[in-house]
Structure formats: C-alpha cells, structure tokens
Amino acid sequence: MADARQTIDAFIGQGSYDEWLDMDRRLDREGQKFDLNRARLRIPLTSPLIDRIWDSLSLANKIAKDYGRGMNLVTSGGRVTKKKLLEVHAIYTLALALVEQENDILDATWVTGFAAMWVVFPFLLLEARSHEFEEVLHKLVDALHEAERNVTKAKAKMYIHGVAAFFEAMFPEISLTARAAIFLGDVALDKVLGEPDPPASKKYPGIVAPGAKQFSEAVEGIDAYGESAREFAKKTGKVATVATFYFDHEELGEGRERVERIKDLLEETKRAYDNLKMVITTNRPKLEQFMLGYERWMTSIKGAVDTAANMRRQLYDDMTTMGYSSIGTFVWN
C-alpha cells in the first residue's frame, strides 16, 4: 500500500510531498521571525508595517491550512481535483514569498541599525522644545501684527512688518521638528508601504514628495536662525541685545505697555530658541547617525518594497481569478 509521499507525488508530481512539508516549515519560521521582530521593535514607526505583515501572515496560514486539507484528501482518497490543488499551491507559494519579503523589510530596521538610532535620538525632547518655541513664536507674531495695525508712522509699520515676516518664515521648519517622530514615521511608511496615496503627502501638502531630507534641512535651518536674525536686524535697524533676539523693541511699537509686551515676548522667544538650539547642538552626532541609519535602511529595502508590492497585487489577482476567499471556508469538492 502506498504511503502519503508516494500517493501525493503520484497525484501531483515528483517531490510535491517534500515541497509541501518544506513550505510549512518556512511559514513556521517566518511566524517565529515575525514574533521576534515585533517584540524587539517597539517603536511607533513599525506599527503599520507590523499590522500589514500580520495580515499577510494570517492569510498565508489560512492558505496553508486549506492546502493541507487538500493534500490530506488526496492521501485519504477524498474528492479533489489536481487543477484546484495546483491553484491553491500557486497562491500558497506567492503568499509565503510575500511574508518572507515583508519580514525582510521589517528585519532590516534592526540589521541596519535604524531602529536603534530611532530609540537613541531624543525625539520627545526635540519635539517638546520645538513646541515651546512654536507657541511663543505665535504669540510674538500676533503681537507684532497688532502693533503693525496700531502704529501711526509708516516707517515703523514697514519695520514691524519685516520683523513679523522674518519670524513667520520660521513656522514651516518648526512645525516639522515639533512633529519630528510623526513626520519621519509617515515619510518612512510612504516608502515601505508603497501606498498609491501615501500618508505624508496628505498630511504635509506644502511639501512636494516629503522626505527625511526636509527634516534634516529644517534642523539646519533652526540652527541658523540666530545668525539670520542678527543679520536681518543689522539691515533694518539698531541691533538690540542678544536677550531680545537682536531686534530693538523700542522700534516695534508705540505706547509703553505694547512696547514692554513685545520686549517680554522677544526675550521669551530667545530663551525658547536657545533651549531648542541646545538640544540640536548637543545631539547633532546622534542626528547624523540617525540620518545615516535611515539612508542605510532605505537603500537596503528599496528593491524589496517594489517586489513585495508586485507580489501582493499578483496574489490578490490570482485569488480573485480562482474565487478564493481570505475569510470564507474553502470547499474542495
């Protein structure tokens, strides 16, 4: 009497039984690899990718079980056609390859050192100091616009308008650093998930093709604000003390109360800026390492992302063609 291997090889083709066992072992290994990476990569960036791999892994496991049921029907003499068995084998092969590819992408965050750099860089501190600077910047700009509306001298209006415009130009960069982790996470996921309508493009419509480069440039821009303010002040009027961000508060309003309000806000803005700049200066080596890790990760997964996207499309096309449901019970006879 023929054993399971002989029966299956005779029905499908030589080596089919061993291939089936090998596919199941590979899927089991991918499940273990996924569990390991999910446990050690506890960073917000990887959550959507982990969710996607979980979906792919769940689908692959369902197909594996259905394929296993079909193989068992062959060995027990049940009703199953070779055509249907080969169709399920084809989507099992694709689903397994997709899980392997997506796991490699997730694994690369660890292997390239990108995950470690994400943890090491003090995003929370950078965001907190950026928020503080952003908030006082809004107060200062509002006060300057109010002063511009209320002063009577044309020269003073022009000067105040220029100073307000200078500070307003800081908002785009501060907005990025105040949301650094979220922005960089969205940018990375655009690349990894390869969605046709990526989240970063929707959330940051003012930036064409958002990328990590914008974040790096924003940080460099913040670092240069102090010198830019000094040079701007030199061109537009008498340079004030360092404490008030270089602008002469006496020239920024009429009326003692308004002048004192602007002076206080200039001092508060300068303190918030100094605190933010200190975070950037102190952590510049970590930022450079983070950007290098990011580039290594992007380089290592570039081909894998495109391959995974093609596999996913092909898998769902084949499932649709053969009428295979990802949630329903597959009927063999």
Backbone hydrogen bonds in HBPLUS format (Angstrom, degrees):
<---DONOR---> <-ACCEPTOR-->    atom                        ^
c    i                          cat <-CA-CA->   ^        H-A-AA   ^      H-
h    n   atom  resd res      DA  || num        DHA   H-A  angle D-A-AA Bond
n    s   type  num  typ     dist DA aas  dist angle  dist       angle   num
A0007-THR N   A0003-ASP O   2.94 MM   4  6.15 163.0  1.97 157.6 162.9     1
A0008-ILE N   A0004-ALA O   2.97 MM   4  6.09 170.5  1.98 155.3 157.6     2
A0009-ASP N   A0005-ARG O   2.90 MM   4  5.99 165.8  1.92 153.7 158.4     3
A0010-ALA N   A0006-GLN O   2.94 MM   4  5.94 150.5  2.02 141.6 149.7     4
A0011-PHE N   A0007-THR O   3.04 MM   4  6.20 144.9  2.17 140.8 150.1     5
A0012-ILE N   A0008-ILE O   2.88 MM   4  5.98 170.2  1.89 160.8 162.3     6
A0013-GLY N   A0009-ASP O   2.90 MM   4  4.64 115.3  2.32 109.2 127.3     7
A0016-SER N   A0013-GLY O   3.15 MM   3  5.74 157.0  2.21 143.5 142.8     8
A0019-GLU N   A0015-GLY O   3.00 MM   4  6.14 154.9  2.07 149.5 157.3     9
A0020-TRP N   A0016-SER O   3.00 MM   4  6.16 155.1  2.06 144.4 150.3    10
A0021-LEU N   A0017-TYR O   3.15 MM   4  6.55 160.5  2.19 152.1 156.1    11
A0022-ASP N   A0018-ASP O   2.95 MM   4  6.16 156.1  2.01 146.9 154.0    12
A0023-MET N   A0019-GLU O   2.87 MM   4  6.12 155.9  1.93 153.8 159.8    13
A0024-ASP N   A0020-TRP O   3.10 MM   4  6.38 159.1  2.15 150.3 155.3    14
A0025-ARG N   A0021-LEU O   2.99 MM   4  6.26 151.7  2.08 144.5 152.5    15
A0026-ARG N   A0022-ASP O   2.92 MM   4  6.17 158.4  1.96 150.4 156.1    16
A0027-LEU N   A0023-MET O   2.97 MM   4  6.19 157.7  2.02 147.9 153.9    17
A0028-ASP N   A0024-ASP O   3.01 MM   4  6.20 153.3  2.08 142.6 149.9    18
A0029-ARG N   A0025-ARG O   2.95 MM   4  6.25 155.1  2.01 149.1 155.6    19
A0030-GLU N   A0026-ARG O   2.94 MM   4  6.22 154.9  2.00 148.4 155.3    20
A0031-GLY N   A0027-LEU O   2.99 MM   4  6.25 148.6  2.09 144.4 152.7    21
A0032-GLN N   A0028-ASP O   3.09 MM   4  6.42 153.5  2.16 146.6 153.0    22
A0033-LYS N   A0029-ARG O   2.86 MM   4  6.11 157.7  1.91 150.6 157.4    23
A0034-PHE N   A0030-GLU O   2.88 MM   4  6.00 155.3  1.94 144.0 150.6    24
A0035-ASP N   A0031-GLY O   3.04 MM   4  6.26 159.9  2.08 144.7 149.6    25
A0036-LEU N   A0032-GLN O   3.01 MM   4  6.26 154.5  2.07 146.8 153.4    26
A0037-ASN N   A0033-LYS O   2.99 MM   4  6.25 168.1  2.00 153.1 155.7    27
A0038-ARG N   A0034-PHE O   2.85 MM   4  5.99 160.4  1.89 154.5 160.6    28
A0039-ALA N   A0035-ASP O   3.09 MM   4  6.19 146.5  2.20 138.7 146.7    29
A0040-ARG N   A0036-LEU O   3.10 MM   4  6.39 150.2  2.20 148.8 156.5    30
A0041-LEU N   A0037-ASN O   2.85 MM   4  5.69 143.5  1.99 151.0 158.1    31
A0046-THR N   A0043-ILE O   3.17 MM   3  6.01 138.4  2.35 123.7 130.5    32
A0047-SER N   A0044-PRO O   3.18 MM   3  5.52 153.1  2.25 111.1 118.9    33
A0050-ILE N   A0046-THR O   2.78 MM   4  5.95 159.5  1.82 163.3 170.1    34
A0051-ASP N   A0047-SER O   2.92 MM   4  6.17 155.6  1.98 151.0 157.8    35
A0052-ARG N   A0048-PRO O   2.99 MM   4  6.26 152.0  2.07 142.6 149.9    36
A0053-ILE N   A0049-LEU O   2.93 MM   4  6.23 162.0  1.96 152.4 156.9    37
A0054-TRP N   A0050-ILE O   2.87 MM   4  6.04 156.4  1.93 148.4 155.4    38
A0055-ASP N   A0051-ASP O   3.06 MM   4  6.34 153.8  2.14 144.1 150.3    39
A0056-SER N   A0052-ARG O   2.95 MM   4  6.29 158.8  2.00 150.0 155.9    40
A0057-LEU N   A0053-ILE O   2.72 MM   4  5.89 159.4  1.76 155.0 160.9    41
A0058-SER N   A0054-TRP O   2.85 MM   4  5.99 155.5  1.91 145.8 152.6    42
A0059-LEU N   A0055-ASP O   3.01 MM   4  6.21 158.2  2.06 146.6 152.2    43
A0060-ALA N   A0056-SER O   2.92 MM   4  6.13 161.5  1.96 147.0 152.4    44
A0061-ASN N   A0057-LEU O   2.92 MM   4  6.12 154.8  1.99 147.0 153.6    45
A0062-LYS N   A0058-SER O   3.02 MM   4  6.27 150.2  2.11 143.0 151.0    46
A0063-ILE N   A0059-LEU O   2.95 MM   4  6.26 165.6  1.97 156.9 160.3    47
A0064-ALA N   A0060-ALA O   2.88 MM   4  6.04 155.2  1.95 144.4 152.0    48
A0065-LYS N   A0061-ASN O   3.01 MM   4  6.21 153.7  2.08 143.2 149.2    49
A0066-ASP N   A0062-LYS O   2.98 MM   4  6.29 160.3  2.02 151.1 156.6    50
A0067-TYR N   A0063-ILE O   2.79 MM   4  6.01 158.8  1.84 152.9 159.3    51
A0068-GLY N   A0064-ALA O   2.84 MM   4  6.00 154.1  1.90 143.3 151.0    52
A0069-ARG N   A0065-LYS O   2.89 MM   4  6.17 150.4  1.98 145.4 153.1    53
A0070-GLY N   A0066-ASP O   3.02 MM   4  6.33 152.8  2.09 144.2 151.5    54
A0071-MET N   A0067-TYR O   2.95 MM   4  6.27 156.9  2.00 151.4 157.4    55
A0072-ASN N   A0068-GLY O   2.94 MM   4  6.16 156.0  2.00 147.2 153.8    56
A0073-LEU N   A0069-ARG O   2.96 MM   4  6.21 142.5  2.10 141.2 151.4    57
A0074-VAL N   A0070-GLY O   3.11 MM   4  6.47 146.0  2.23 142.3 151.1    58
A0075-THR N   A0071-MET O   3.12 MM   4  6.53 158.9  2.17 149.9 154.0    59
A0076-SER N   A0072-ASN O   2.99 MM   4  6.13 138.3  2.17 139.9 151.0    60
A0078-GLY N   A0073-LEU O   2.66 MM   5  4.55 146.3  1.77 148.0 147.9    61
A0077-GLY N   A0074-VAL O   3.29 MM   3  5.30 159.8  2.33 101.5 107.4    62
A0085-LEU N   A0081-THR O   3.11 MM   4  6.32 158.3  2.16 147.6 154.0    63
A0086-LEU N   A0082-LYS O   2.92 MM   4  6.11 154.7  1.98 150.3 156.5    64
A0087-GLU N   A0083-LYS O   3.03 MM   4  6.28 145.6  2.15 142.6 152.2    65
A0088-VAL N   A0084-LYS O   3.06 MM   4  6.35 159.5  2.10 150.1 154.1    66
A0089-HIS N   A0085-LEU O   2.94 MM   4  6.13 150.5  2.03 141.2 150.4    67
A0090-ALA N   A0086-LEU O   2.96 MM   4  6.14 145.2  2.09 138.5 146.9    68
A0091-ILE N   A0087-GLU O   3.20 MM   4  6.61 156.5  2.26 148.1 152.6    69
A0092-TYR N   A0088-VAL O   2.91 MM   4  6.04 149.8  2.00 146.7 155.9    70
A0093-THR N   A0089-HIS O   2.96 MM   4  6.12 156.0  2.01 144.9 150.9    71
A0094-LEU N   A0090-ALA O   3.16 MM   4  6.45 156.6  2.22 143.0 148.5    72
A0095-ALA N   A0091-ILE O   2.85 MM   4  5.96 164.8  1.87 147.0 151.8    73
A0096-LEU N   A0092-TYR O   2.93 MM   4  6.02 160.2  1.97 150.9 155.7    74
A0097-ALA N   A0093-THR O   3.10 MM   4  6.25 160.3  2.14 142.8 148.3    75
A0098-LEU N   A0094-LEU O   2.90 MM   4  6.10 150.6  1.98 149.4 157.8    76
A0099-VAL N   A0095-ALA O   3.10 MM   4  6.36 159.3  2.15 145.6 150.1    77
A0100-GLU N   A0096-LEU O   3.04 MM   4  6.31 162.5  2.07 150.9 155.8    78
A0101-GLN N   A0097-ALA O   2.96 MM   4  6.15 154.6  2.02 144.0 150.9    79
A0102-GLU N   A0098-LEU O   2.91 MM   4  6.14 166.3  1.92 156.2 159.5    80
A0103-ASN N   A0099-VAL O   2.85 MM   4  5.94 156.3  1.90 149.7 156.7    81
A0104-ASP N   A0100-GLU O   3.04 MM   4  6.22 146.5  2.16 139.2 147.8    82
A0105-ILE N   A0101-GLN O   3.15 MM   4  6.52 146.6  2.27 142.7 151.2    83
A0106-LEU N   A0102-GLU O   3.07 MM   4  6.39 161.2  2.11 150.0 154.2    84
A0107-ASP N   A0103-ASN O   2.77 MM   4  5.93 158.8  1.82 148.8 155.6    85
A0108-ALA N   A0104-ASP O   2.95 MM   4  6.05 138.7  2.12 137.8 147.8    86
A0109-THR N   A0106-LEU O   3.15 MM   3  5.65 146.3  2.27 108.9 117.3    87
A0110-TRP N   A0107-ASP O   3.01 MM   3  5.49 140.7  2.17 109.5 119.9    88
A0111-VAL N   A0107-ASP O   3.00 MM   4  6.30 168.1  2.02 154.3 157.5    89
A0112-THR N   A0108-ALA O   2.99 MM   4  5.69 167.5  2.01 141.3 144.8    90
A0115-ALA N   A0109-THR O   2.74 MM   6  5.25 162.6  1.77 155.5 149.6    91
A0113-GLY N   A0110-TRP O   3.13 MM   3  5.30 150.3  2.22 104.0 113.2    92
A0117-MET N   A0113-GLY O   3.05 MM   4  6.31 157.4  2.10 149.7 155.9    93
A0118-TRP N   A0114-PHE O   2.93 MM   4  6.17 149.4  2.02 148.4 157.1    94
A0119-VAL N   A0115-ALA O   3.13 MM   4  6.43 151.7  2.21 145.6 152.2    95
A0120-VAL N   A0116-ALA O   2.92 MM   4  6.15 155.8  1.98 149.4 156.7    96
A0121-PHE N   A0117-MET O   2.97 MM   4  5.99 163.7  1.99 150.3 153.1    97
A0123-PHE N   A0121-PHE O   2.84 MM   2  5.78 133.3  2.06 112.6  97.8    98
A0126-LEU N   A0122-PRO O   3.05 MM   4  6.33 167.0  2.07 157.5 161.4    99
A0127-GLU N   A0123-PHE O   2.81 MM   4  5.97 164.3  1.83 156.8 161.1   100
A0128-ALA N   A0124-LEU O   2.90 MM   4  6.02 156.4  1.95 143.2 150.1   101
A0129-ARG N   A0125-LEU O   2.97 MM   4  6.16 170.4  1.98 155.6 157.2   102
A0130-SER N   A0126-LEU O   2.94 MM   4  6.02 151.1  2.03 142.9 151.8   103
A0131-HIS N   A0127-GLU O   2.82 MM   4  6.00 154.4  1.89 148.1 154.8   104
A0132-GLU N   A0128-ALA O   3.05 MM   4  6.32 157.5  2.10 146.7 152.4   105
A0133-PHE N   A0129-ARG O   3.04 MM   4  6.27 160.3  2.08 144.8 149.8   106
A0134-GLU N   A0130-SER O   2.79 MM   4  5.96 159.7  1.83 150.2 156.6   107
A0135-GLU N   A0131-HIS O   2.89 MM   4  6.06 161.2  1.92 152.9 156.9   108
A0136-VAL N   A0132-GLU O   3.22 MM   4  6.45 171.2  2.22 151.6 153.1   109
A0137-LEU N   A0133-PHE O   2.91 MM   4  5.94 146.1  2.03 144.4 154.8   110
A0138-HIS N   A0134-GLU O   3.03 MM   4  6.29 150.7  2.12 146.5 152.7   111
A0139-LYS N   A0135-GLU O   3.22 MM   4  6.58 156.7  2.27 144.6 150.5   112
A0140-LEU N   A0136-VAL O   2.90 MM   4  6.13 158.0  1.95 147.6 153.4   113
A0141-VAL N   A0137-LEU O   2.93 MM   4  6.12 169.0  1.94 153.8 156.5   114
A0142-ASP N   A0138-HIS O   2.97 MM   4  6.11 161.3  2.01 148.9 154.3   115
A0143-ALA N   A0139-LYS O   2.99 MM   4  6.18 156.4  2.05 145.2 151.8   116
A0144-LEU N   A0140-LEU O   2.86 MM   4  6.14 153.3  1.94 151.2 159.2   117
A0145-HIS N   A0141-VAL O   2.92 MM   4  6.16 157.4  1.97 150.2 155.8   118
A0146-GLU N   A0142-ASP O   2.99 MM   4  6.22 152.5  2.07 144.5 152.3   119
A0147-ALA N   A0143-ALA O   2.92 MM   4  6.16 156.5  1.98 144.9 151.5   120
A0148-GLU N   A0144-LEU O   2.84 MM   4  6.07 152.3  1.91 146.3 154.4   121
A0149-ARG N   A0145-HIS O   3.05 MM   4  6.30 148.8  2.15 142.1 149.3   122
A0150-ASN N   A0146-GLU O   3.15 MM   4  6.36 138.2  2.33 141.0 152.1   123
A0150-ASN N   A0147-ALA O   3.10 MM   3  5.10 127.4  2.39  94.4 108.4   124
A0151-VAL N   A0147-ALA O   2.91 MM   4  5.95 145.4  2.03 159.0 163.4   125
A0157-LYS N   A0153-LYS O   2.97 MM   4  6.31 156.9  2.03 151.6 158.5   126
A0158-MET N   A0154-ALA O   3.00 MM   4  6.25 159.2  2.05 151.1 155.9   127
A0159-TYR N   A0155-LYS O   3.01 MM   4  6.24 156.4  2.06 145.5 152.0   128
A0160-ILE N   A0156-ALA O   2.88 MM   4  6.07 170.4  1.89 157.7 159.8   129
A0161-HIS N   A0157-LYS O   2.89 MM   4  6.00 158.7  1.94 147.1 153.7   130
A0162-GLY N   A0158-MET O   3.04 MM   4  6.24 155.1  2.10 144.0 150.0   131
A0163-VAL N   A0159-TYR O   3.03 MM   4  6.35 158.0  2.08 151.5 157.3   132
A0164-ALA N   A0160-ILE O   2.90 MM   4  6.10 165.3  1.93 155.3 159.3   133
A0165-ALA N   A0161-HIS O   2.94 MM   4  6.12 157.2  2.00 146.1 152.5   134
A0166-PHE N   A0162-GLY O   2.98 MM   4  6.19 150.2  2.07 142.5 150.6   135
A0167-PHE N   A0163-VAL O   3.13 MM   4  6.48 160.7  2.17 152.6 155.8   136
A0168-GLU N   A0164-ALA O   2.87 MM   4  6.08 156.0  1.92 150.1 157.9   137
A0169-ALA N   A0165-ALA O   3.06 MM   4  6.19 141.5  2.21 143.0 151.3   138
A0170-MET N   A0167-PHE O   3.03 MM   3  5.48 157.8  2.09 110.3 117.4   139
A0171-PHE N   A0168-GLU O   3.14 MM   3  5.64 155.1  2.20 114.1 120.4   140
A0174-ILE N   A0170-MET O   3.08 MM   4  6.22 170.6  2.09 163.4 166.2   141
A0175-SER N   A0171-PHE O   2.78 MM   4  5.81 153.8  1.85 153.8 161.0   142
A0176-LEU N   A0172-PRO O   3.26 MM   4  6.54 144.5  2.39 137.8 145.5   143
A0176-LEU N   A0173-GLU O   3.16 MM   3  5.26 124.0  2.49  95.6 108.9   144
A0177-THR N   A0173-GLU O   3.13 MM   4  6.51 166.9  2.14 155.3 157.4   145
A0178-ALA N   A0174-ILE O   2.85 MM   4  5.90 148.5  1.95 148.9 157.6   146
A0179-ARG N   A0176-LEU O   3.07 MM   3  5.27 145.8  2.19 101.6 112.0   147
A0180-ALA N   A0177-THR O   3.37 MM   3  4.53 150.5  2.47 103.8  97.8   148
A0183-PHE N   A0179-ARG O   2.83 MM   4  5.94 170.5  1.84 166.4 169.7   149
A0184-LEU N   A0180-ALA O   2.89 MM   4  6.01 176.6  1.89 159.6 160.8   150
A0185-GLY N   A0181-ALA O   2.90 MM   4  5.88 149.5  2.00 138.1 147.5   151
A0186-ASP N   A0182-ILE O   2.90 MM   4  6.12 158.3  1.95 150.4 155.6   152
A0187-VAL N   A0183-PHE O   2.93 MM   4  6.21 158.5  1.98 151.5 157.9   153
A0188-ALA N   A0184-LEU O   2.91 MM   4  6.06 164.8  1.93 148.6 152.6   154
A0189-LEU N   A0185-GLY O   2.94 MM   4  6.10 158.4  1.99 146.6 152.9   155
A0190-ASP N   A0186-ASP O   2.92 MM   4  6.16 142.7  2.07 143.1 152.8   156
A0191-LYS N   A0187-VAL O   3.38 MM   4  6.76 153.0  2.46 143.7 149.0   157
A0191-LYS N   A0188-ALA O   3.07 MM   3  5.28 118.4  2.47  98.5 112.4   158
A0192-VAL N   A0188-ALA O   2.91 MM   4  6.21 158.3  1.96 148.9 155.9   159
A0193-LEU N   A0189-LEU O   2.77 MM   4  5.48 161.9  1.81 142.6 148.5   160
A0194-GLY N   A0190-ASP O   3.15 MM   4  5.58 138.6  2.33 122.8 133.6   161
A0202-LYS N   A0199-PRO O   3.10 MM   3  5.18 126.8  2.40  97.9 111.7   162
A0203-LYS N   A0199-PRO O   2.89 MM   4  6.10 157.6  1.94 156.4 163.1   163
A0204-TYR N   A0200-ALA O   2.90 MM   4  5.76 150.8  1.99 148.3 154.1   164
A0207-ILE N   A0204-TYR O   3.06 MM   3  5.77 168.5  2.07 124.2 127.8   165
A0214-GLN N   A0211-GLY O   3.10 MM   3  5.71 137.2  2.29 112.8 121.4   166
A0215-PHE N   A0212-ALA O   3.08 MM   3  5.22 119.9  2.46  98.2 112.6   167
A0216-SER N   A0212-ALA O   3.09 MM   4  6.44 163.9  2.12 156.5 160.0   168
A0217-GLU N   A0213-LYS O   2.90 MM   4  6.11 159.9  1.94 152.3 158.0   169
A0218-ALA N   A0214-GLN O   2.88 MM   4  6.02 145.3  2.00 140.2 150.0   170
A0219-VAL N   A0215-PHE O   3.03 MM   4  6.35 158.0  2.08 153.5 158.0   171
A0220-GLU N   A0216-SER O   3.07 MM   4  6.36 159.0  2.12 145.5 151.3   172
A0221-GLY N   A0217-GLU O   2.81 MM   4  6.00 149.1  1.91 142.6 151.9   173
A0222-ILE N   A0218-ALA O   2.97 MM   4  6.25 155.3  2.03 150.1 155.6   174
A0223-ASP N   A0219-VAL O   3.13 MM   4  6.36 157.5  2.18 146.8 152.6   175
A0224-ALA N   A0221-GLY O   3.08 MM   3  5.21 135.7  2.28  97.9 110.2   176
A0225-TYR N   A0222-ILE O   3.10 MM   3  5.23 162.0  2.13 107.7 113.4   177
A0228-SER N   A0224-ALA O   2.99 MM   4  6.14 160.1  2.03 156.6 163.1   178
A0229-ALA N   A0225-TYR O   2.75 MM   4  5.96 156.9  1.81 157.4 163.2   179
A0230-ARG N   A0226-GLY O   3.07 MM   4  6.36 157.3  2.12 146.9 152.8   180
A0231-GLU N   A0227-GLU O   3.01 MM   4  6.25 164.5  2.03 151.8 155.1   181
A0232-PHE N   A0228-SER O   2.89 MM   4  6.06 157.3  1.95 148.3 155.2   182
A0233-ALA N   A0229-ALA O   2.88 MM   4  6.01 160.9  1.91 149.8 155.1   183
A0234-LYS N   A0230-ARG O   2.99 MM   4  6.24 151.9  2.07 146.2 153.6   184
A0235-LYS N   A0231-GLU O   3.28 MM   4  6.53 147.5  2.39 140.9 148.1   185
A0235-LYS N   A0232-PHE O   3.15 MM   3  5.32 123.9  2.48  98.0 111.4   186
A0236-THR N   A0232-PHE O   3.13 MM   4  6.36 139.8  2.30 145.4 156.6   187
A0237-GLY N   A0233-ALA O   2.95 MM   4  5.74 141.6  2.10 153.9 157.5   188
A0240-ALA N   A0246-TYR O   2.67 MM   6  4.51 165.7  1.69 123.3 123.8   189
A0244-THR N   A0241-THR O   3.20 MM   3  5.72 146.7  2.31 109.3 116.9   190
A0246-TYR N   A0241-THR O   3.26 MM   5  5.39 151.6  2.35 152.6 150.1   191
A0245-PHE N   A0242-VAL O   3.16 MM   3  5.39 143.7  2.30 123.6 118.5   192
A0251-GLU N   A0248-ASP O   3.05 MM   3  5.68 150.6  2.14 115.1 122.8   193
A0252-LEU N   A0249-HIS O   3.03 MM   3  5.00 160.7  2.07 104.2 110.1   194
A0259-VAL N   A0255-GLY O   3.01 MM   4  6.18 165.5  2.03 160.7 165.5   195
A0260-GLU N   A0256-ARG O   2.92 MM   4  6.06 161.4  1.95 152.4 157.0   196
A0261-ARG N   A0257-GLU O   3.00 MM   4  6.18 151.7  2.09 142.6 150.6   197
A0262-ILE N   A0258-ARG O   3.00 MM   4  6.28 161.6  2.03 152.4 156.1   198
A0263-LYS N   A0259-VAL O   2.91 MM   4  6.14 157.6  1.96 147.3 154.3   199
A0264-ASP N   A0260-GLU O   2.89 MM   4  6.10 164.4  1.91 149.9 153.5   200
A0265-LEU N   A0261-ARG O   3.00 MM   4  6.26 156.3  2.06 146.1 152.9   201
A0266-LEU N   A0262-ILE O   2.82 MM   4  6.04 153.7  1.89 151.3 158.5   202
A0267-GLU N   A0263-LYS O   2.98 MM   4  6.26 158.3  2.03 152.2 157.7   203
A0268-GLU N   A0264-ASP O   2.89 MM   4  6.12 157.8  1.94 146.4 153.2   204
A0269-THR N   A0265-LEU O   2.78 MM   4  5.89 154.9  1.84 144.9 152.1   205
A0270-LYS N   A0266-LEU O   2.94 MM   4  6.12 155.6  2.01 143.0 149.6   206
A0271-ARG N   A0267-GLU O   2.97 MM   4  6.25 156.2  2.03 148.0 154.2   207
A0272-ALA N   A0268-GLU O   2.99 MM   4  6.21 161.6  2.02 148.2 153.1   208
A0273-TYR N   A0269-THR O   2.84 MM   4  6.03 154.2  1.90 146.9 154.9   209
A0274-ASP N   A0270-LYS O   2.87 MM   4  6.06 161.2  1.90 149.6 154.4   210
A0275-ASN N   A0271-ARG O   2.99 MM   4  6.23 155.3  2.05 147.4 153.7   211
A0276-LEU N   A0272-ALA O   3.03 MM   4  6.26 156.2  2.08 145.0 151.3   212
A0277-LYS N   A0273-TYR O   2.78 MM   4  6.00 164.5  1.81 157.0 161.8   213
A0278-MET N   A0274-ASP O   2.93 MM   4  6.04 148.2  2.03 141.4 149.6   214
A0279-VAL N   A0275-ASN O   3.29 MM   4  6.59 150.7  2.38 140.2 146.3   215
A0280-ILE N   A0276-LEU O   3.12 MM   4  6.49 160.2  2.16 151.0 156.2   216
A0281-THR N   A0277-LYS O   2.80 MM   4  5.99 167.8  1.82 156.2 159.6   217
A0282-THR N   A0278-MET O   2.90 MM   4  5.88 165.6  1.92 146.7 151.4   218
A0283-ASN N   A0279-VAL O   3.05 MM   4  6.02 149.5  2.15 141.0 148.9   219
A0287-LEU N   A0283-ASN O   2.89 MM   4  6.20 152.9  1.96 155.0 163.9   220
A0288-GLU N   A0284-ARG O   2.90 MM   4  6.18 160.1  1.94 156.4 161.2   221
A0289-GLN N   A0285-PRO O   2.97 MM   4  6.21 155.8  2.03 145.2 151.7   222
A0290-PHE N   A0286-LYS O   2.84 MM   4  6.02 150.0  1.93 143.2 152.1   223
A0291-MET N   A0287-LEU O   2.93 MM   4  6.22 161.4  1.97 154.0 157.6   224
A0292-LEU N   A0288-GLU O   3.02 MM   4  6.24 153.5  2.09 143.9 151.3   225
A0293-GLY N   A0289-GLN O   2.87 MM   4  6.08 158.4  1.91 147.3 153.4   226
A0294-TYR N   A0290-PHE O   2.83 MM   4  6.09 153.7  1.90 149.3 157.1   227
A0295-GLU N   A0291-MET O   2.99 MM   4  6.21 160.9  2.02 145.9 150.2   228
A0296-ARG N   A0292-LEU O   2.91 MM   4  6.16 157.4  1.96 149.4 155.9   229
A0297-TRP N   A0293-GLY O   2.95 MM   4  6.13 157.5  2.00 147.0 153.0   230
A0298-MET N   A0294-TYR O   2.89 MM   4  6.17 166.4  1.91 154.6 158.1   231
A0299-THR N   A0295-GLU O   2.89 MM   4  6.03 159.2  1.94 148.4 154.2   232
A0300-SER N   A0296-ARG O   2.94 MM   4  6.06 157.8  1.99 146.3 152.4   233
A0301-ILE N   A0297-TRP O   3.08 MM   4  6.25 142.2  2.23 149.4 158.3   234
A0305-VAL N   A0301-ILE O   2.90 MM   4  5.99 157.6  1.95 167.2 168.5   235
A0307-THR N   A0303-GLY O   3.01 MM   4  6.20 161.6  2.04 151.4 157.2   236
A0308-ALA N   A0304-ALA O   2.85 MM   4  5.97 161.8  1.88 149.0 154.0   237
A0309-ALA N   A0305-VAL O   3.02 MM   4  6.21 157.4  2.07 147.2 153.2   238
A0310-ASN N   A0306-ASP O   3.06 MM   4  6.31 158.2  2.11 147.9 153.3   239
A0311-MET N   A0307-THR O   2.91 MM   4  6.17 158.8  1.95 151.5 157.8   240
A0312-ARG N   A0308-ALA O   2.90 MM   4  6.08 158.2  1.94 149.9 155.6   241
A0313-ARG N   A0309-ALA O   3.11 MM   4  6.34 162.6  2.14 147.6 151.5   242
A0314-GLN N   A0310-ASN O   2.99 MM   4  6.17 164.2  2.02 149.9 154.5   243
A0315-LEU N   A0311-MET O   2.81 MM   4  5.96 158.3  1.85 151.2 157.5   244
A0316-TYR N   A0312-ARG O   3.11 MM   4  6.31 169.9  2.12 152.1 153.8   245
A0317-ASP N   A0313-ARG O   2.96 MM   4  6.10 149.4  2.06 145.8 155.0   246
A0318-ASP N   A0314-GLN O   2.92 MM   4  6.08 162.7  1.95 150.5 154.8   247
A0319-MET N   A0315-LEU O   2.91 MM   4  6.15 154.5  1.97 148.1 155.8   248
A0320-THR N   A0316-TYR O   3.02 MM   4  6.08 155.2  2.08 137.6 144.0   249
A0321-THR N   A0317-ASP O   2.93 MM   4  6.18 159.7  1.98 149.4 155.1   250
A0322-MET N   A0318-ASP O   3.07 MM   4  6.28 159.2  2.11 149.2 153.1   251
A0323-GLY N   A0319-MET O   2.95 MM   4  5.88 112.2  2.42 134.5 150.7   252
A0324-TYR N   A0319-MET O   2.78 MM   5  4.86 153.1  1.85 149.4 150.4   253
A0323-GLY N   A0320-THR O   3.17 MM   3  4.98 148.0  2.28  95.8 105.4   254
